[in-house]
Amino acid sequence: MDEWSLAKLEKEDGSYWVIRKNLHPIAKNRSQNEYPICIYLTFHYQAQTQDGFPSTIDNDAFEVIESKIASICDGEHSTFVATVFMPQIKDFIIYTSNPDRLSDLIEPMVRPYKQFKVEFGGNEDPSWNQYGSFV
């Protein structure tokens, strides 16, 4: 089931974060224990609005990127759990059992987007604490 929540959080500095969370990120025949590593695919962009958000062109690119990430995260080795938009940064949050395989799939996908600085990082999170911290 593809169902997402949406939250807008005002931070202490007056900036806003927009968080989309996949409410059912794990297929019925799977367990969160199968995806113990939390991956952050981070895109740095040039803010085009006063509140630090991207241009329409960059936002359109993010929609295409998100669609591609969703297709890569098929539930077998990884699952797409959230996006976080903050001033000048968009994170795609993925849980995986195989970060090297995920990196190999994502790297050629993001290569055409030269307008963004892209970082791929993560940490072990078998209890899904990061996912649980999202509103």
N, C-alpha and C positions, 0 to 999 in steps of 0.2 A: 504494500500500500504506500503510495507516495503522498504524504501529508506533512506539511511544513508549518511551523509557527513563525511569527514575525514579531520582533520587539525592537523598539527604539529606546536606547538608553542615553540619558544625558550624563556626561562625565563631570567631575569636579571642575575641570578647566573650561566648562561650557560647551565642549565639543560633543558630538553625537556619534554613537555607534549604532549600526543597524545589524541585527543578528537574525539570520534565518536558520532554524533548527529542524532537521529531519526528525519527525516524531516517531517514525517506525523504520530506523535504519538497518535493521537486521531481518533477513528473510526468516520465515517460520521454521525452516529446517536448519537454521544456523544458530550460533551462540556468540555473544560478545567476546567470549574467551578465545574465539578463533581469530580475533583482530586485536592483538595486544599493543600495537604501536600506533600512536597518534602522530599523524603527519600534517604539517602546516605548509601549504603551497601559498606563498605570499607574493602578491603583486604590488609593487610600489608604482604609483602613477602621479602625474602632475595634476594638482587640484585645479578645477576650472570653475568652481562655485565658491561663494563666500564661506560656506560651511565645510569646505575641504573635499567635496565629492568630485567625481570625474566628469569629463565632457560626455556628451551624448555618444560620440564616436567610440570613446573608451568603454562606456557602459554597454554599448552594443557588442563590443569585443568580449567583454566579461560574460555576456549572455551566451555567446558561442562557446567560450572556454568552459563555462559551467555545463553546458550540454555535452561537451566532449568528456569532461571529468565524470559526469553521470554515466556515460556509456562505458568508460574504462572501469569504473567501480561497479562491477557486475555482481558482487556478493560472494564470489568464489574466493578471492584473495583480499578484497578491500571493499569498504562501504563508505559512501559519501554522507557525512553527518551534519555539516553546517557551513554557512558562509558568515563572515564577519566583515562588514564595511566600516571603516573608520577613516578619518581624514588622511588622505594620500596613501591608504593601504587597503587592499582587499585580500582577505584570507579565505582559502578553501580548506576545510578541515576534513580529513579522511582518516579512517582507522584501517589498518592493514595487518596482514600476517607476513608480508614480504615487501619491505620498503625498497629493496633493490629492483625488484620486478616493476613496482609502481613507478619508480624513478625512470626506468627504461621506457615505460609507456608514455609518461608525461613529458619528458624532455623534448622529444620531437614535436609534440603537440603545442608546446609554448614557444618554440623557437621562432616562429614567424612574427611574434608580437614584440618587435624591437622597441616599441614605445614604453615597455614596462621593464623594470628591473625585477627579476623573478628569483625567489629563494625557495629552496626545498629543504625542510628540516623537520625534526620530530623528536619524540622521546617515547620511552616505554610507558604505557598507561593501561595496564591490564584491567584496572577497575573502572576505566572510562571516566575518570574524575574531570577531565577537561570537558567532555560532552555534558556531564552532569552540572557543570558550572554555568552553562548557557541557560538563559531565561526560557 
